[in-house]
Amino acid sequence: MGKGFVYRCHKCGHEEELLSGVGFMSPVEADVERESILAGIYGPKAQAALVAHPEAHVSVERAMYQCGACGKLEGRLAVTMKAPVPVPILQRCDCGATMHRIRSGKDILCPACREPLKKTDVVAVVRWD
């Protein structure tokens, strides 16, 4: 099940609502992302790995990402491919830089002022499945 989290900057008041988790549509989304990998959307290394190992399992989950260059925060599908050779599936920001997945317990920076965002008590804003 997925959850929605609301984060707020105590300095400038900026708020972000971000989603994380797995839903009932994840198998369908994984099939779509498999096709994206084969089409080269995630780069030639990921494409070559899936062509060489078509049996490789592709899975997805909603996760929080932040761009180190421009600071943009976004909930996206985290795509994982389990192949004999590990291949990172990178997420790109609209600015062209690589977005980094925000893991639990890590700081999320405000995209407006770059101060740490704090998770509010509003946790169950959005639930799916």
All heavy atoms as an XYZ file, in Angstrom:
973
protein
N       0.848     -1.177      0.000
C       0.000      0.000      0.000
C       0.887      1.232      0.000
O       1.945      1.248      0.604
C      -0.889     -0.006      1.236
C      -1.778      1.213      1.279
S      -2.930      1.239      2.637
C      -4.049     -0.021      2.115
N       0.439      2.244     -0.660
C       1.202      3.487     -0.705
C       0.698      4.495      0.298
O      -0.419      4.401      0.800
N       1.556      5.447      0.615
C       1.210      6.502      1.555
C       1.616      7.848      0.978
O       2.538      7.937      0.183
C       1.955      6.326      2.874
C       1.613      5.107      3.651
C       2.425      5.091      4.920
C       2.306      3.772      5.624
N       3.193      3.702      6.796
N       0.917      8.873      1.422
C       1.309     10.235      1.087
C       1.896     10.906      2.306
O       1.400     10.728      3.419
N       2.980     11.619      2.120
C       3.624     12.342      3.204
C       3.689     13.813      2.851
O       3.962     14.162      1.706
C       5.055     11.831      3.433
C       5.115     10.387      3.831
C       5.323      9.405      2.888
C       4.963     10.012      5.157
C       5.384      8.072      3.243
C       5.022      8.679      5.530
C       5.233      7.706      4.572
N       3.460     14.666      3.828
C       3.566     16.104      3.620
C       4.798     16.588      4.380
O       4.955     16.311      5.567
C       2.307     16.849      4.108
C       2.487     18.355      3.970
C       1.085     16.384      3.314
N       5.667     17.295      3.666
C       6.882     17.870      4.241
C       6.778     19.383      4.180
O       6.254     19.932      3.214
C       8.115     17.409      3.454
C       8.394     15.932      3.601
C       7.743     15.004      2.802
C       9.296     15.477      4.544
C       7.992     13.652      2.946
C       9.559     14.121      4.694
C       8.896     13.218      3.885
O       9.143     11.881      4.030
N       7.297     20.057      5.209
C       7.204     21.521      5.278
C       8.553     22.094      5.693
O       9.236     21.560      6.559
C       6.140     21.936      6.282
C       5.941     23.445      6.379
C       4.799     23.834      7.308
N       3.549     23.255      6.825
C       2.742     22.478      7.555
N       3.041     22.189      8.797
N       1.637     22.007      7.055
N       8.901     23.236      5.075
C      10.110     23.964      5.433
C       9.751     24.965      6.527
O       8.855     25.791      6.339
C      10.676     24.698      4.215
S      12.154     25.672      4.585
N      10.461     24.881      7.644
C      10.176     25.793      8.752
C      10.729     27.189      8.500
O      10.324     28.136      9.143
C      10.726     25.225     10.063
C       9.987     24.002     10.513
N       8.691     24.033     10.953
C      10.359     22.702     10.539
C       8.291     22.816     11.260
N       9.281     21.985     11.010
N      11.629     27.319      7.528
C      12.203     28.645      7.231
C      11.313     29.442      6.283
O      10.950     30.573      6.565
C      13.602     28.484      6.642
C      14.270     29.816      6.347
C      15.680     29.624      5.829
C      16.304     30.994      5.555
N      17.632     30.856      4.971
N      10.947     28.834      5.141
C      10.193     29.599      4.141
C       8.734     29.151      3.986
O       7.969     29.773      3.270
C      10.906     29.550      2.790
S      10.820     27.955      1.946
N       8.354     28.032      4.638
C       6.976     27.571      4.575
C       6.632     26.711      3.368
O       5.485     26.276      3.226
N       7.588     26.434      2.497
C       7.337     25.597      1.316
C       6.837     24.222      1.764
O       7.345     23.644      2.716
C       8.623     25.461      0.498
C       8.448     24.634     -0.733
N       7.974     25.160     -1.905
C       8.685     23.326     -0.963
C       7.930     24.201     -2.817
N       8.357     23.080     -2.271
N       5.831     23.681      1.054
C       5.299     22.359      1.360
C       5.381     21.460      0.142
O       5.224     21.910     -0.991
C       3.831     22.434      1.792
C       3.632     22.823      3.214
C       2.186     22.635      3.656
O       1.338     22.168      2.884
O       1.923     22.975      4.815
N       5.626     20.193      0.396
C       5.654     19.167     -0.647
C       4.845     17.968     -0.163
O       4.965     17.555      0.981
C       7.091     18.692     -0.921
C       7.979     19.696     -1.585
C       7.763     19.802     -3.093
O       7.168     18.886     -3.696
O       8.210     20.811     -3.654
N       4.016     17.416     -1.043
C       3.317     16.167     -0.771
C       3.934     15.112     -1.672
O       3.914     15.237     -2.897
C       1.829     16.313     -1.070
C       1.030     15.079     -0.730
C      -0.449     15.261     -0.988
O      -1.007     16.303     -0.607
O      -1.037     14.349     -1.596
N       4.515     14.082     -1.066
C       5.224     13.068     -1.825
C       4.662     11.684     -1.517
O       4.290     11.396     -0.389
C       6.721     13.118     -1.489
C       7.392     14.452     -1.794
C       8.769     14.524     -1.160
C       7.496     14.661     -3.304
N       4.612     10.840     -2.536
C       4.051      9.496     -2.413
C       5.159      8.456     -2.380
O       6.190      8.611     -3.036
C       3.132      9.187     -3.594
C       1.975     10.153     -3.847
C       1.240      9.758     -5.111
C       1.035     10.170     -2.671
N       4.915      7.367     -1.652
C       5.855      6.254     -1.669
C       5.079      4.966     -1.475
O       3.965      4.967     -0.959
C       6.918      6.409     -0.576
O       6.339      6.323      0.698
N       5.668      3.848     -1.913
C       5.058      2.544     -1.708
C       4.754      1.823     -2.997
O       5.115      2.248     -4.091
N       4.067      0.702     -2.846
C       3.724     -0.180     -3.956
C       2.214     -0.310     -3.996
O       1.569     -0.410     -2.956
C       4.370     -1.574     -3.760
C       3.984     -2.518     -4.873
C       5.869     -1.450     -3.666
N       1.654     -0.354     -5.204
C       0.218     -0.494     -5.345
C      -0.153     -1.675     -6.219
O       0.705     -2.371     -6.751
N      -1.456     -1.906     -6.376
C      -1.939     -3.013     -7.194
C      -1.541     -2.858     -8.664
O      -1.465     -3.837     -9.390
C      -3.469     -3.139     -7.101
C      -3.945     -3.680     -5.791
C      -4.883     -2.999     -5.048
C      -3.460     -4.873     -5.289
C      -5.340     -3.480     -3.841
C      -3.900     -5.376     -4.080
C      -4.851     -4.674     -3.349
N      -1.292     -1.643     -9.102
C      -0.914     -1.406    -10.500
C       0.585     -1.632    -10.747
O       1.035     -1.557    -11.875
C      -1.295      0.011    -10.926
C      -2.787      0.236    -11.046
S      -3.554     -0.833    -12.285
C      -2.798     -0.223    -13.776
N       1.340     -1.927     -9.714
C       2.791     -2.086     -9.866
C       3.191     -3.109    -10.923
O       4.115     -2.857    -11.693
C       3.443     -2.404     -8.528
O       3.334     -1.295     -7.669
N       2.528     -4.290    -11.019
C       2.918     -5.224    -12.086
C       2.716     -4.646    -13.488
O       3.540     -4.857    -14.384
C       2.019     -6.440    -11.852
C       1.660     -6.367    -10.400
C       1.566     -4.898    -10.090
N       1.642     -3.900    -13.681
C       1.392     -3.273    -14.982
C       2.441     -2.192    -15.242
O       2.996     -2.101    -16.339
C      -0.036     -2.680    -15.036
C      -0.245     -1.890    -16.317
C      -1.073     -3.773    -14.891
N       2.724     -1.380    -14.222
C       3.741     -0.339    -14.358
C       5.112     -0.954    -14.628
O       5.900     -0.417    -15.412
C       3.788      0.527    -13.101
C       2.545      1.376    -12.920
C       2.474      2.056    -11.567
O       2.928      1.468    -10.561
O       1.962      3.193    -11.522
N       5.400     -2.100    -14.008
C       6.680     -2.780    -14.243
C       6.787     -3.231    -15.692
O       7.863     -3.125    -16.314
C       6.848     -3.963    -13.293
N       5.691     -3.724    -16.268
C       5.698     -4.124    -17.686
C       5.965     -2.925    -18.590
O       6.701     -3.021    -19.565
C       4.368     -4.784    -18.071
C       4.202     -6.170    -17.456
O       5.219     -6.770    -17.029
O       3.043     -6.648    -17.409
N       5.364     -1.788    -18.258
C       5.579     -0.563    -19.037
C       7.045     -0.138    -18.944
O       7.672      0.229    -19.940
C       4.635      0.568    -18.564
C       5.020      1.904    -19.181
C       3.189      0.222    -18.878
N       7.608     -0.202    -17.733
C       9.000      0.195    -17.545
C       9.958     -0.784    -18.224
O      11.010     -0.387    -18.713
C       9.330      0.358    -16.061
C       8.574      1.495    -15.404
C       8.714      2.816    -16.139
O       9.839      3.223    -16.479
O       7.669      3.463    -16.377
N       9.608     -2.063    -18.283
C      10.406     -3.044    -19.033
C      10.513     -2.605    -20.496
O      11.591     -2.624    -21.080
C       9.776     -4.435    -18.919
C      10.443     -5.488    -19.813
C       9.744     -6.831    -19.698
N      10.040     -7.487    -18.438
C      11.154     -8.166    -18.193
N      12.078     -8.276    -19.135
N      11.354     -8.732    -17.033
N       9.390     -2.189    -21.061
C       9.386     -1.704    -22.448
C      10.211     -0.430    -22.585
O      10.890     -0.229    -23.598
C       7.951     -1.498    -22.946
C       7.153     -2.779    -23.062
C       7.817     -3.825    -23.959
O       8.308     -3.469    -25.048
O       7.852     -5.005    -23.547
N      10.158      0.433    -21.573
C      10.970      1.663    -21.594
C      12.459      1.335    -21.565
O      13.256      1.979    -22.253
C      10.619      2.561    -20.403
O       9.298      3.029    -20.504
N      12.826      0.339    -20.768
C      14.234     -0.084    -20.729
C      14.645     -0.606    -22.100
O      15.706     -0.234    -22.626
C      14.453     -1.157    -19.643
C      14.240     -0.557    -18.264
C      15.858     -1.764    -19.760
C      14.164     -1.589    -17.135
N      13.812     -1.464    -22.699
C      14.130     -2.021    -24.019
C      14.191     -0.946    -25.095
O      14.940     -1.070    -26.073
C      13.104     -3.095    -24.403
C      13.217     -4.405    -23.626
C      12.027     -5.309    -23.937
C      14.533     -5.110    -23.930
N      13.432      0.134    -24.924
C      13.434      1.236    -25.891
C      14.625      2.175    -25.686
O      14.820      3.108    -26.464
C      12.132      2.024    -25.795
N      15.412      1.941    -24.623
C      16.592      2.765    -24.388
C      16.354      4.007    -23.554
O      17.252      4.833    -23.404
N      15.164      4.144    -22.982
C      14.831      5.331    -22.178
C      15.783      5.478    -20.994
O      16.138      6.584    -20.610
C      13.372      5.267    -21.686
C      12.398      5.175    -22.845
C      13.040      6.432    -20.753
C      12.356      6.367    -23.759
N      16.191      4.360    -20.399
C      17.072      4.390    -19.227
C      18.543      4.202    -19.588
O      19.360      3.938    -18.719
C      16.630      3.347    -18.203
C      15.306      3.681    -17.566
C      14.152      2.984    -17.899
C      15.204      4.709    -16.640
C      12.936      3.304    -17.316
C      13.990      5.039    -16.061
C      12.863      4.331    -16.403
O      11.660      4.654    -15.825
N      18.856      4.350    -20.846
C      20.248      4.309    -21.275
C      20.661      2.988    -21.892
O      19.982      1.967    -21.741
N      21.782      3.009    -22.619
C      22.225      1.822    -23.358
C      22.674      0.662    -22.460
O      22.530     -0.498    -22.848
C      23.380      2.335    -24.214
C      23.817      3.603    -23.583
C      22.627      4.170    -22.880
N      23.208      0.930    -21.272
C      23.645     -0.163    -20.391
C      22.455     -0.973    -19.891
O      22.491     -2.204    -19.900
C      24.442      0.384    -19.209
C      25.821      0.866    -19.584
C      26.578      1.329    -18.360
C      27.935      1.881    -18.757
N      28.679      2.363    -17.587
N      21.416     -0.290    -19.451
C      20.221     -0.985    -18.978
C      19.567     -1.742    -20.136
O      19.143     -2.891    -19.971
C      19.239      0.001    -18.361
N      19.512     -1.118    -21.288
C      18.925     -1.753    -22.474
C      19.701     -3.025    -22.832
O      19.110     -4.084    -23.052
C      18.937     -0.774    -23.638
C      18.299     -1.309    -24.904
C      18.403     -0.296    -26.051
O      19.380      0.435    -26.158
N      17.386     -0.268    -26.885
N      21.024     -2.940    -22.890
C      21.857     -4.094    -23.250
C      21.713     -5.215    -22.223
O      21.665     -6.399    -22.591
C      23.317     -3.669    -23.379
N      21.627     -4.860    -20.950
C      21.484     -5.878    -19.904
C      20.163     -6.627    -20.045
O      20.122     -7.857    -19.883
C      21.582     -5.238    -18.531
N      19.088     -5.917    -20.361
C      17.784     -6.576    -20.501
C      17.701     -7.388    -21.789
O      17.103     -8.460    -21.810
C      16.644     -5.554    -20.422
C      15.239     -6.130    -20.272
C      15.144     -7.102    -19.096
C      14.226     -5.018    -20.120
N      18.339     -6.915    -22.838
C      18.377     -7.689    -24.084
C      19.167     -8.984    -23.861
O      18.766    -10.053    -24.311
C      18.986     -6.852    -25.239
C      19.309     -7.722    -26.438
C      18.023     -5.739    -25.632
N      20.284     -8.886    -23.137
C      21.119    -10.059    -22.863
C      20.451    -11.014    -21.874
O      20.710    -12.222    -21.896
C      22.474     -9.624    -22.321
N      19.601    -10.487    -20.999
C      18.936    -11.299    -19.975
C      17.445    -10.989    -19.956
O      16.941    -10.345    -19.023
C      19.548    -11.024    -18.599
C      21.010    -11.283    -18.546
N      21.538    -12.555    -18.459
C      22.068    -10.439    -18.602
C      22.853    -12.478    -18.458
N      23.202    -11.212    -18.553
N      16.707    -11.436    -20.977
C      15.277    -11.105    -21.050
C      14.462    -11.670    -19.889
O      13.347    -11.218    -19.642
C      14.830    -11.703    -22.382
C      15.887    -12.674    -22.767
C      17.139    -12.248    -22.100
N      15.023    -12.624    -19.161
C      14.325    -13.199    -18.010
C      14.453    -12.322    -16.761
O      13.818    -12.593    -15.735
C      14.866    -14.606    -17.703
C      16.217    -14.646    -17.023
C      17.423    -14.296    -17.907
O      17.282    -14.122    -19.130
O      18.523    -14.174    -17.346
N      15.270    -11.279    -16.834
C      15.499    -10.415    -15.670
C      14.179     -9.824    -15.167
O      13.337     -9.398    -15.953
C      16.474     -9.298    -16.028
N      14.038     -9.827    -13.855
C      12.823     -9.314    -13.227
C      12.907     -7.790    -13.104
O      13.901     -7.262    -12.613
C      12.652     -9.945    -11.844
C      11.460     -9.468    -11.107
N      10.174     -9.807    -11.470
C      11.342     -8.652    -10.037
C       9.323     -9.233    -10.638
N      10.004     -8.515     -9.764
N      11.867     -7.096    -13.549
C      11.779     -5.642    -13.415
C      10.656     -5.347    -12.420
O       9.554     -5.861    -12.542
C      11.479     -4.962    -14.777
C      11.266     -3.470    -14.602
C      12.596     -5.237    -15.763
N      10.976     -4.539    -11.407
C       9.958     -4.170    -10.429
C       9.968     -2.651    -10.242
O      10.942     -1.980    -10.576
C      10.202     -4.872     -9.090
O      11.451     -4.493     -8.554
N       8.858     -2.146     -9.709
C       8.722     -0.703     -9.493
C       8.076     -0.447     -8.139
O       7.364     -1.292     -7.607
C       7.875     -0.016    -10.590
C       8.504     -0.182    -11.952
C       6.456     -0.536    -10.597
N       8.353      0.723     -7.604
C       7.651      1.243     -6.439
C       7.740      2.756     -6.487
O       8.663      3.310     -7.084
C       8.229      0.696     -5.129
C       9.613      1.181     -4.806
C      10.110      0.666     -3.468
O       9.480      0.975     -2.435
O      11.122     -0.028     -3.467
N       6.772      3.407     -5.879
C       6.816      4.863     -5.814
C       7.824      5.262     -4.752
O       7.870      4.691     -3.668
C       5.451      5.433     -5.472
C       4.430      5.095     -6.526
C       3.629      6.284     -6.959
N       2.779      5.897     -8.070
C       3.064      6.118     -9.339
N       4.160      6.744     -9.647
N       2.259      5.735    -10.293
N       8.656      6.245     -5.086
C       9.694      6.699     -4.172
C       9.889      8.196     -4.336
O       9.447      8.796     -5.318
C      11.001      5.963     -4.441
N      10.577      8.791     -3.376
C      10.859     10.222     -3.417
C      12.259     10.443     -3.986
O      13.208      9.756     -3.603
C      10.755     10.809     -2.012
C       9.353     10.723     -1.461
S       9.235     11.296      0.246
C       9.764      9.847      1.128
N      12.356     11.396     -4.905
C      13.622     11.733     -5.543
C      13.867     13.230     -5.434
O      12.921     14.021     -5.438
C      13.589     11.364     -7.031
C      13.758      9.891     -7.294
C      12.684      9.023     -7.253
C      15.011      9.372     -7.590
C      12.842      7.673     -7.499
C      15.178      8.023     -7.839
C      14.089      7.175     -7.790
O      14.258      5.841     -8.033
N      15.156     13.602     -5.376
C      15.521     15.010     -5.385
C      16.715     15.208     -6.304
O      17.657     14.422     -6.305
C      15.847     15.534     -3.990
C      16.082     17.045     -3.991
C      15.919     17.661     -2.623
O      16.269     17.086     -1.615
N      15.370     18.858     -2.603
N      16.658     16.285     -7.082
C      17.749     16.645     -7.979
C      18.810     17.396     -7.183
O      18.499     18.369     -6.492
C      17.229     17.519     -9.120
S      18.525     18.054    -10.263
N      20.053     16.940     -7.285
C      21.138     17.600     -6.594
C      21.509     18.934     -7.214
O      22.089     19.793     -6.558
N      21.160     19.135     -8.485
C      21.518     20.370     -9.184
C      20.514     21.493     -8.922
O      20.876     22.559     -8.442
C      21.642     20.115    -10.684
N      19.237     21.242     -9.219
C      18.234     22.314     -9.097
C      17.376     22.193     -7.846
O      16.637     23.114     -7.515
C      17.355     22.362    -10.342
S      16.178     20.995    -10.499
N      17.429     21.057     -7.144
C      16.684     20.883     -5.907
C      15.260     20.388     -6.070
O      14.558     20.199     -5.086
N      14.818     20.149     -7.307
C      13.445     19.714     -7.540
C      13.158     18.422     -6.786
O      13.948     17.489     -6.792
C      13.221     19.484     -9.035
C      11.826     19.021     -9.379
C      11.657     18.847    -10.876
C      10.235     18.452    -11.205
N      10.023     18.399    -12.655
N      12.004     18.375     -6.125
C      11.521     17.184     -5.428
C      10.401     16.573     -6.244
O       9.552     17.291     -6.782
C      10.964     17.553     -4.060
C      11.963     17.704     -2.945
C      11.309     18.352     -1.739
C      12.556     16.376     -2.573
N      10.384     15.244     -6.301
C       9.343     14.605     -7.086
C       9.167     13.157     -6.653
O      10.148     12.467     -6.379
C       9.740     14.656     -8.563
C       8.622     14.403     -9.516
C       9.003     14.777    -10.939
O       9.975     14.214    -11.464
O       8.313     15.633    -11.503
N       7.927     12.731     -6.589
C       7.621     11.325     -6.403
C       7.671     10.664     -7.766
O       7.034     11.146     -8.702
N       8.434      9.592     -7.892
C       8.591      8.893     -9.171
C       8.578      7.394     -8.943
O       8.683      6.929     -7.821
C       9.924      9.257     -9.826
C      10.005     10.670    -10.311
C      11.275     10.864    -11.071
N      11.292     12.169    -11.719
C      12.004     12.440    -12.773
N      12.779     11.529    -13.307
N      11.976     13.639    -13.310
N       8.519      6.675    -10.046
C       8.668      5.228     -9.970
C      10.150      4.896     -9.839
O      10.960      5.321    -10.665
C       8.121      4.556    -11.226
C       6.626      4.416    -11.351
C       6.264      3.747    -12.673
C       6.037      3.644    -10.191
N      10.484      4.148     -8.807
C      11.841      3.616     -8.671
C      11.838      2.283     -9.404
O      11.074      1.386     -9.066
C      12.198      3.428     -7.210
N      12.648      2.170    -10.440
C      12.694      0.978    -11.279
C      13.917      0.161    -10.884
O      15.022      0.682    -10.794
C      12.769      1.360    -12.775
C      12.782      0.115    -13.645
C      11.610      2.278    -13.148
N      13.697     -1.128    -10.647
C      14.773     -2.038    -10.292
C      14.766     -3.201    -11.266
O      13.701     -3.755    -11.560
C      14.577     -2.585     -8.858
O      14.426     -1.493     -7.968
C      15.746     -3.440     -8.431
N      15.950     -3.549    -11.759
C      16.077     -4.697    -12.649
C      17.041     -5.684    -12.007
O      18.179     -5.343    -11.722
C      16.583     -4.266    -14.028
C      16.712     -5.420    -14.988
S      17.078     -4.953    -16.698
C      18.586     -4.039    -16.507
N      16.562     -6.887    -11.770
C      17.402     -7.918    -11.174
C      17.964     -8.793    -12.292
O      17.315     -9.714    -12.763
C      16.600     -8.732    -10.178
C      16.200     -7.929     -8.959
C      15.619     -8.794     -7.891
C      15.357     -8.137     -6.599
N      14.794     -6.881     -6.505
N      19.169     -8.476    -12.702
C      19.871     -9.212    -13.744
C      21.183     -9.718    -13.144
O      21.617     -9.228    -12.097
C      20.149     -8.302    -14.941
N      21.842    -10.688    -13.798
C      23.117    -11.191    -13.268
C      24.164    -10.093    -13.073
O      24.978    -10.165    -12.166
C      23.577    -12.190    -14.322
C      22.325    -12.625    -15.000
C      21.417    -11.431    -14.976
N      24.128     -9.089    -13.912
C      25.045     -7.960    -13.788
C      24.243     -6.768    -13.270
O      23.271     -6.361    -13.903
C      25.678     -7.611    -15.156
C      26.564     -6.398    -15.047
C      26.434     -8.797    -15.708
N      24.604     -6.203    -12.108
C      23.837     -5.066    -11.583
C      23.905     -3.856    -12.518
O      24.981     -3.475    -12.959
C      24.506     -4.743    -10.247
C      25.494     -5.824     -9.990
C      25.709     -6.574    -11.251
N      22.747     -3.308    -12.823
C      22.663     -2.139    -13.700
C      21.807     -1.095    -13.007
O      20.632     -1.332    -12.742
C      22.019     -2.496    -15.056
C      21.891     -1.272    -15.930
C      22.811     -3.579    -15.769
N      22.393      0.064    -12.687
C      21.574      1.101    -12.061
C      20.599      1.715    -13.073
O      20.955      1.947    -14.221
C      22.598      2.139    -11.591
C      23.800      1.912    -12.444
C      23.787      0.472    -12.842
N      19.378      1.918    -12.627
C      18.359      2.581    -13.440
C      18.257      3.998    -12.886
O      17.730      4.216    -11.806
C      16.993      1.867    -13.349
C      17.119      0.382    -13.686
C      15.973      2.566    -14.226
C      17.394      0.073    -15.134
N      18.791      4.964    -13.625
C      18.862      6.342    -13.158
C      17.634      7.134    -13.556
O      17.082      6.945    -14.633
C      20.113      7.024    -13.712
C      21.448      6.366    -13.362
C      22.588      7.096    -14.050
C      21.657      6.332    -11.867
N      17.225      8.026    -12.680
C      16.138      8.960    -12.954
C      16.759     10.313    -13.290
O      17.643     10.776    -12.582
C      15.228      9.096    -11.729
C      14.497      7.836    -11.365
C      13.374      7.515    -12.322
O      12.884      8.386    -13.044
N      12.959      6.280    -12.353
N      16.308     10.923    -14.360
C      16.817     12.232    -14.777
C      15.792     13.318    -14.488
O      14.602     13.153    -14.718
C      17.132     12.231    -16.276
C      18.207     11.274    -16.667
C      19.544     11.920    -16.557
N      20.582     10.954    -16.884
C      21.778     11.019    -16.410
N      22.124     12.005    -15.617
N      22.670     10.113    -16.712
N      16.293     14.440    -14.027
C      15.462     15.614    -13.769
C      15.193     16.331    -15.093
O      15.897     16.122    -16.079
C      16.207     16.543    -12.802
S      15.283     18.031    -12.346
N      14.208     17.193    -15.083
C      13.922     18.015    -16.266
C      15.117     18.882    -16.644
O      15.289     19.236    -17.807
C      12.702     18.902    -16.017
C      11.438     18.089    -15.806
O      11.373     16.931    -16.272
O      10.507     18.606    -15.164
N      15.966     19.220    -15.649
C      17.138     20.057    -15.926
C      18.277     19.245    -16.538
O      19.289     19.806    -16.950
C      17.611     20.782    -14.664
S      18.492     19.735    -13.485
N      18.125     17.907    -16.589
C      19.131     17.039    -17.188
C      20.031     16.334    -16.189
O      20.718     15.385    -16.532
N      20.047     16.782    -14.942
C      20.898     16.164    -13.923
C      20.248     14.880    -13.396
O      19.055     14.644    -13.577
C      21.136     17.141    -12.778
N      21.039     14.069    -12.739
C      20.543     12.839    -12.137
C      19.824     13.146    -10.836
O      20.302     13.922    -10.020
C      21.712     11.870    -11.849
O      22.369     11.584    -13.078
C      21.220     10.573    -11.240
N      18.659     12.528    -10.660
C      17.921     12.660     -9.407
C      18.352     11.527     -8.489
O      18.639     10.419     -8.949
C      16.418     12.611     -9.653
C      15.922     13.787    -10.468
S      14.140     13.880    -10.529
C      13.823     14.865     -9.071
N      18.400     11.817     -7.202
C      18.812     10.827     -6.222
C      17.621     10.417     -5.377
O      16.848     11.260     -4.921
C      19.916     11.398     -5.331
C      21.105     11.842     -6.118
N      22.047     10.964     -6.607
C      21.476     13.058     -6.551
C      22.963     11.633     -7.283
N      22.629     12.915     -7.273
N      17.501      9.111     -5.168
C      16.399      8.598     -4.355
C      16.649      8.961     -2.898
O      17.745      8.811     -2.380
C      16.295      7.087     -4.509
C      15.099      6.519     -3.806
C      14.907      5.073     -4.131
N      13.778      4.555     -3.383
C      13.380      3.307     -3.453
N      13.992      2.458     -4.241
N      12.352      2.911     -2.739
N      15.605      9.429     -2.252
C      15.691      9.794     -0.847
C      15.278      8.577     -0.027
O      14.144      8.112     -0.115
C      14.790     11.000     -0.530
C      15.243     12.199     -1.350
C      14.811     11.302      0.960
C      14.282     13.346     -1.338
N      16.193      8.067      0.716
C      15.943      6.901      1.565
C      15.431      7.362      2.930
O      15.669      8.493      3.347
C      17.226      6.087      1.747
C      17.827      5.594      0.456
C      16.998      4.516     -0.150
N      17.624      4.025     -1.386
C      17.192      2.995     -2.044
N      16.133      2.339     -1.624
N      17.786      2.605     -3.144
N      14.766      6.477      3.611
C      14.222      6.786      4.935
C      15.321      7.270      5.865
O      16.409      6.703      5.910
C      13.565      5.533      5.500
O      13.021      5.799      6.760
N      15.038      8.335      6.584
C      15.988      8.879      7.528
C      16.956      9.890      6.939
O      17.741     10.488      7.660
N      16.917     10.096      5.633
C      17.809     11.062      4.988
C      17.116     12.413      4.887
O      15.901     12.499      4.786
C      18.213     10.596      3.583
C      18.976      9.292      3.561
C      20.337      9.465      4.172
C      21.104      8.154      4.102
N      22.379      8.208      4.704
N      17.920     13.471      4.900
C      17.363     14.819      4.794
C      16.831     15.093      3.399
O      17.440     14.709      2.400
C      18.425     15.870      5.116
C      18.624     16.049      6.607
O      17.732     15.649      7.384
O      19.668     16.594      6.994
N      15.695     15.746      3.364
C      15.127     16.274      2.128
C      15.305     17.779      2.217
O      14.905     18.395      3.208
C      13.631     15.928      2.006
C      13.415     14.421      2.046
C      13.055     16.528      0.728
C      11.954     14.018      2.113
N      15.902     18.378      1.197
C      16.144     19.814      1.226
C      15.028     20.563      0.516
O      14.522     20.123     -0.515
C      17.483     20.138      0.578
C      18.707     19.533      1.252
C      19.972     19.917      0.497
C      18.799     19.949      2.704
N      14.679     21.702      1.065
C      13.665     22.566      0.463
C      14.176     23.028     -0.899
O      15.286     23.555     -0.999
C      13.416     23.763      1.377
S      12.274     24.968      0.684
N      13.392     22.847     -1.963
C      13.842     23.296     -3.273
C      13.912     24.821     -3.392
O      14.616     25.344     -4.238
C      12.805     22.722     -4.244
C      11.642     22.345     -3.415
C      12.109     22.152     -2.015
N      13.222     25.531     -2.492
C      13.213     26.994     -2.542
C      14.415     27.608     -1.826
O      15.065     28.503     -2.354
C      11.913     27.534     -1.945
N      14.704     27.111     -0.602
C      15.764     27.757      0.190
C      16.882     26.804      0.617
O      17.834     27.228      1.254
C      15.168     28.462      1.406
S      14.521     27.329      2.667
N      16.765     25.529      0.290
C      17.771     24.489      0.567
C      17.951     24.168      2.051
O      18.945     23.587      2.444
C      19.122     24.829     -0.076
C      19.099     24.996     -1.577
C      18.782     23.678     -2.241
N      18.755     23.839     -3.695
C      19.378     23.043     -4.534
N      20.058     22.033     -4.097
N      19.297     23.262     -5.821
N      16.975     24.545      2.876
C      16.975     24.142      4.282
C      16.291     22.778      4.376
O      15.475     22.427      3.529
C      16.206     25.161      5.132
C      16.909     26.479      5.289
C      18.186     26.372      6.109
O      18.181     25.690      7.153
O      19.192     26.978      5.691
N      16.584     21.986      5.403
C      15.945     20.670      5.528
C      14.427     20.796      5.707
O      13.954     21.628      6.475
C      16.584     20.070      6.779
C      17.866     20.802      6.953
C      17.620     22.185      6.416
N      13.684     19.958      4.978
C      12.233     19.862      5.157
C      11.967     18.881      6.285
O      12.699     17.909      6.457
C      11.558     19.360      3.883
C      11.557     20.261      2.664
C      10.903     19.541      1.490
C      10.832     21.556      2.942
N      10.912     19.119      7.015
C      10.510     18.231      8.103
C       9.185     17.580      7.748
O       8.274     18.230      7.235
C      10.363     19.000      9.419
C      11.623     19.692      9.871
C      12.682     18.696     10.274
C      13.923     19.425     10.748
N      15.092     18.594     10.777
N       9.081     16.281      8.045
C       7.834     15.573      7.810
C       6.810     16.070      8.823
O       7.109     16.172     10.009
C       8.024     14.072      7.961
C       6.826     13.290      7.469
C       6.873     11.782      7.624
C       8.153     11.093      7.575
N       8.017      9.622      7.660
N       5.612     16.398      8.358
C       4.552     16.863      9.247
C       3.805     15.652      9.818
O       4.103     14.508      9.472
C       3.557     17.769      8.498
O       2.854     16.987      7.539
C       4.266     18.939      7.820
N       2.832     15.927     10.674
C       2.016     14.852     11.233
C       0.985     14.340     10.230
O       0.303     13.354     10.493
C       1.278     15.343     12.484
C       2.250     15.608     13.626
O       3.352     15.008     13.621
O       1.924     16.410     14.513
N       0.866     15.006      9.082
C      -0.097     14.595      8.065
C       0.547     13.478      7.258
O       1.366     13.703      6.384
C      -0.485     15.775      7.152
C      -1.534     15.353      6.154
C      -0.963     16.939      7.971
N       0.177     12.214      7.591
C       0.800     11.057      6.949
C      -0.166     10.379      5.998
O       0.211      9.964      4.927
C       1.299     10.047      8.007
C       1.814      8.792      7.350
C       2.371     10.685      8.868
N      -1.417     10.285      6.351
C      -2.371      9.516      5.560
C      -3.186     10.390      4.618
O      -4.356     10.155      4.406
C      -3.294      8.734      6.492
N      -2.560     11.401      4.045
C      -3.264     12.296      3.129
C      -3.735     11.519      1.919
O      -4.848     11.653      1.458
C      -2.355     13.460      2.703
C      -3.026     14.310      1.657
C      -1.978     14.314      3.894
N      -2.876     10.687      1.393
C      -3.179      9.927      0.184
C      -2.852      8.467      0.448
O      -1.766      8.152      0.911
C      -2.332     10.421     -1.007
C      -2.605      9.588     -2.235
C      -2.603     11.884     -1.287
N      -3.806      7.609      0.162
C      -3.550      6.166      0.205
C      -4.164      5.590     -1.066
O      -5.220      6.006     -1.495
C      -4.184      5.515      1.422
C      -3.481      5.854      2.711
C      -4.020      4.950      3.828
N      -3.359      5.249      5.076
C      -2.268      4.632      5.501
N      -1.732      3.690      4.778
N      -1.732      4.954      6.646
N      -3.475      4.653     -1.638
C      -4.051      3.973     -2.779
C      -3.972      2.488     -2.535
O      -3.157      2.013     -1.762
C      -3.402      4.391     -4.100
C      -1.966      3.989     -4.271
C      -1.497      2.856     -4.825
C      -0.818      4.748     -3.875
N      -0.137      2.848     -4.811
C       0.306      3.980     -4.234
C      -0.630      5.963     -3.269
C       1.599      4.427     -4.005
C       0.667      6.384     -3.032
C       1.760      5.632     -3.414
N      -4.818      1.765     -3.229
C      -4.914      0.307     -3.104
C      -5.373     -0.035     -1.724
O      -4.997     -0.823     -1.019
C      -3.619     -0.385     -3.451
C      -3.279     -0.161     -4.916
O      -4.142      0.223     -5.702
O      -2.139     -0.387     -5.245
